Amino acid sequence: MYFSRKLKQDLSITGFIPAIICLSIGALIWIFIGAKAGLLAVALFFILYATFSFWIYIRTRNISYLAASLWQLLFGLFLVTSPRYLLIPIINSKITALITVFLLASTVWLFYLVFTKRAKWKGREVFELASISTEPLPDGFTERPRPAGRTDYSKDELIGFAKFLSSNLIAMPYFEENGIVFVPVKMEDEFGYMFTPEKFRQNRSWIAFDFTGNVTANISKKDYIGYKEELSFDQLCENLGKLFIEFMQYYRKGEAERIVDKLNKLGLGLTY
């Protein structure tokens, strides 16, 4: 699908920071203490990071985080049991071989999920779709939410919709007394949503569905200035809300996969 992209390109390296820190610490330990100590530090980091990935899987139910957790755990164990360094001498070589086989299998699984965009947060696609029919307008930004309309759904349907958007990394749902608020998440921004969920409405864009069918949307200043030009804020909020209303209608008709197809057809990259 060809369209004129309205978002600025994201050059953030946030997603690589944990790996950079891990490799840097491992390298320093390797230099000042020794190879085995350096490898052990890297192995422990991957094993600990596997628990973090599994925690995200529990929160989102996205299968790619389960695959990442498994890969990170197996890679850490592989380093610990590698015949070349064998940090734990009592490990049987058959166990090492078994770990290697599972590591290779999990690598294939993880690559499949990445290249099919199952591991990609789709916030950028959401904001691109919301902007397609939005007109340029100087001095457009304001700090007020905008009603986006009404639609029909039951409370159970809304909860199911929330689980679908979360498991497909489209938006993080936050449950309130009177409804559910959805926060579209871009790649590289996901850590903030995991660590500070209580601040989900602060400086973040959101779409709120209450239990009576009303839909309200708001664009944060950070996301607004992420566009290449100033756009009509009211129209952008309205389009964002209507986009999620459309998603809800697909979900209620049993055609939820059309939501993912619509986002993937934009043809954005695997990591931006």
C-alpha positions in Angstrom: 0.0 0.0 0.0 1.5 3.4 -1.1 0.8 6.5 1.0 2.6 9.6 1.9 4.0 9.1 5.4 3.3 11.9 7.7 5.4 10.8 10.7 9.0 11.7 11.1 11.4 8.8 11.0 12.2 7.4 14.4 16.0 7.0 14.9 15.8 6.0 18.6 18.0 3.1 19.8 16.1 2.6 23.1 15.4 -1.1 22.2 19.2 -1.8 21.9 20.2 -0.2 25.2 19.8 -3.4 27.4 22.0 -5.4 24.9 24.6 -2.6 24.8 24.8 -2.4 28.6 25.0 -6.2 28.8 27.8 -6.5 26.3 29.7 -3.5 27.7 29.6 -5.0 31.2 30.6 -8.4 29.9 33.5 -7.0 27.9 34.8 -5.0 31.0 34.6 -8.1 33.2 36.3 -10.2 30.4 39.2 -7.6 30.2 39.7 -7.1 34.0 38.8 -10.5 35.4 38.8 -13.1 32.7 36.9 -14.7 29.8 34.8 -17.1 31.9 33.7 -14.4 34.3 32.7 -12.2 31.4 30.7 -15.0 29.8 29.1 -15.8 33.1 28.0 -12.2 33.5 26.5 -12.1 30.0 24.8 -15.5 30.6 23.2 -14.3 33.9 22.0 -11.1 32.2 20.2 -13.1 29.5 18.7 -15.4 32.1 17.4 -12.5 34.1 16.2 -10.7 31.0 14.2 -13.8 30.1 12.1 -13.3 33.3 11.4 -9.7 32.2 10.3 -10.8 28.7 8.1 -13.5 30.3 6.5 -10.8 32.6 5.7 -8.7 29.4 4.2 -11.9 27.9 1.9 -12.2 31.0 0.9 -8.6 30.6 0.2 -8.6 26.9 -0.2 -12.3 26.0 1.8 -11.6 22.9 3.4 -14.9 21.8 6.6 -13.2 20.6 7.5 -12.2 24.2 7.2 -15.9 25.2 9.5 -16.8 22.3 11.9 -14.1 23.3 11.9 -15.3 26.9 12.6 -18.9 25.9 15.4 -17.8 23.5 17.0 -15.6 26.1 16.9 -18.4 28.7 18.3 -21.0 26.4 21.0 -18.6 25.1 22.1 -17.9 28.7 22.2 -21.7 29.5 24.1 -22.3 26.3 26.8 -19.9 27.4 27.0 -21.5 30.8 27.2 -25.0 29.3 29.3 -24.3 26.1 31.9 -27.0 25.7 34.5 -24.3 24.9 34.2 -22.5 28.2 32.1 -24.9 30.3 31.4 -22.6 33.2 29.8 -25.5 35.1 32.0 -28.6 34.6 29.5 -31.1 36.0 27.1 -30.5 33.1 26.7 -33.5 30.8 27.6 -33.0 27.2 24.2 -34.5 26.2 22.5 -31.7 28.1 24.6 -29.1 26.3 23.6 -30.7 22.9 19.9 -30.7 23.9 20.1 -27.0 24.9 21.7 -26.3 21.6 19.0 -28.0 19.6 16.2 -26.1 21.5 18.2 -22.9 21.1 18.3 -23.3 17.3 14.6 -24.2 17.2 13.6 -21.2 19.3 15.8 -19.0 17.1 13.9 -20.0 14.0 10.6 -19.5 15.9 11.6 -16.0 17.0 12.8 -15.0 13.6 9.5 -16.1 12.1 7.6 -14.0 14.6 9.8 -11.0 13.9 9.5 -11.2 10.1 5.8 -11.7 10.3 5.5 -8.6 12.5 4.1 -10.5 15.4 6.8 -9.0 17.6 6.3 -5.4 16.4 4.4 -2.7 18.4 2.1 -1.0 15.9 1.7 2.4 17.3 3.3 4.1 14.4 0.9 2.4 12.0 -2.0 3.6 14.2 -0.8 7.2 14.0 -0.1 7.0 10.3 -3.7 5.7 9.6 -5.2 8.4 11.8 -3.3 11.1 9.8 -4.1 9.9 6.2 -7.2 12.1 5.8 -6.1 14.8 8.3 -5.6 18.3 6.9 -2.6 20.5 7.6 -3.4 23.3 10.0 -0.9 25.7 11.7 -1.3 26.2 15.4 -3.4 23.0 15.5 -2.3 21.5 18.8 -4.4 21.9 22.0 -4.4 19.9 25.2 -8.0 18.7 25.3 -9.5 15.3 24.5 -12.1 15.2 21.8 -15.3 13.1 21.6 -15.0 10.8 18.6 -18.5 9.3 18.5 -20.5 6.4 19.7 -20.6 2.7 18.8 -22.3 -0.5 20.1 -20.6 -3.1 22.2 -21.1 -5.0 25.4 -18.8 -4.9 28.4 -17.6 -8.4 27.6 -16.9 -7.4 24.0 -14.9 -4.4 25.1 -12.8 -6.6 27.4 -12.2 -9.1 24.6 -11.3 -6.2 22.2 -8.8 -5.0 24.8 -7.2 -8.4 25.0 -7.0 -8.6 21.2 -5.3 -5.2 20.8 -2.8 -6.1 23.6 -1.9 -9.5 22.3 -1.3 -8.1 18.9 0.8 -5.2 20.2 -1.5 -2.5 18.8 -2.4 -0.7 22.1 -2.0 -1.3 25.8 -5.4 -1.3 27.6 -5.9 0.3 31.0 -9.0 -0.7 32.9 -11.0 2.1 34.7 -14.2 2.0 36.7 -16.3 3.3 33.8 -14.5 1.9 30.8 -11.2 1.0 29.2 -8.5 3.3 27.9 -6.3 2.3 25.0 -2.8 3.7 24.5 -1.2 3.0 21.1 2.5 2.0 21.7 5.3 2.6 19.2 8.4 0.5 19.0 11.1 1.7 21.4 8.4 3.2 23.7 7.1 0.0 25.2 9.3 0.0 28.3 7.8 3.1 29.6 4.3 1.6 29.4 5.4 -1.5 31.3 7.3 0.3 34.1 4.9 3.2 34.8 1.4 2.1 34.0 -0.1 4.4 36.6 1.1 7.4 34.4 -0.5 6.1 31.2 -2.6 9.3 30.7 0.3 11.7 31.3 1.9 12.9 28.1 0.5 10.0 26.1 -2.1 9.6 23.4 -5.1 7.5 24.2 -8.6 6.4 23.1 -11.2 5.8 25.8 -14.2 3.5 25.4 -16.7 3.8 28.3 -19.2 1.1 29.1 -22.1 3.0 27.6 -20.6 3.3 24.0 -19.0 6.7 24.1 -15.5 7.1 22.5 -13.1 9.9 23.3 -9.6 10.4 21.9 -6.6 12.5 22.8 -3.2 13.1 21.0 -0.2 13.9 23.2 2.1 16.7 22.4 5.0 14.3 21.9 3.0 12.3 19.3 1.7 15.4 17.7 5.2 16.9 17.1 6.2 13.5 15.8 4.4 14.4 12.5 6.4 16.2 9.8 3.9 19.1 9.7 1.3 20.6 11.9 -2.1 18.9 11.4 -5.6 19.7 12.6 -5.6 18.5 16.2 -9.3 18.1 16.4 -9.5 16.2 13.2 -6.6 14.0 14.1 -8.2 13.1 17.5 -11.5 12.4 15.7 -9.8 10.2 13.1 -7.9 8.3 15.8 -11.2 7.7 17.7 -13.0 6.7 14.5 -10.1 4.3 13.6 -10.6 2.4 16.9 -14.4 2.4 16.4 -13.7 0.8 13.0 -11.4 -1.7 14.8 -14.2 -2.5 17.3 -16.7 -3.1 14.5 -14.3 -5.6 12.9 -13.9 -7.3 16.2 -17.6 -7.6 16.8 -18.2 -9.1 13.4 -15.6 -11.8 14.1 -13.2 -10.2 11.6 -10.5 -9.0 14.0 -7.7 -10.2 11.7 -8.7 -7.4 9.3 -7.3 -5.0 12.0 -3.8 -6.5 11.8 -4.0 -6.7 8.0 -5.0 -3.0 7.8 -2.0 -2.0 9.9 0.5 -4.3 8.2 -0.5 -3.2 4.7 1.1 0.2 5.4 4.4 -1.6 4.8 6.3 0.0 7.7 9.5 -1.7 8.8 10.0 -4.4 11.4 11.6 -2.1 14.0 10.1 1.4 13.3 
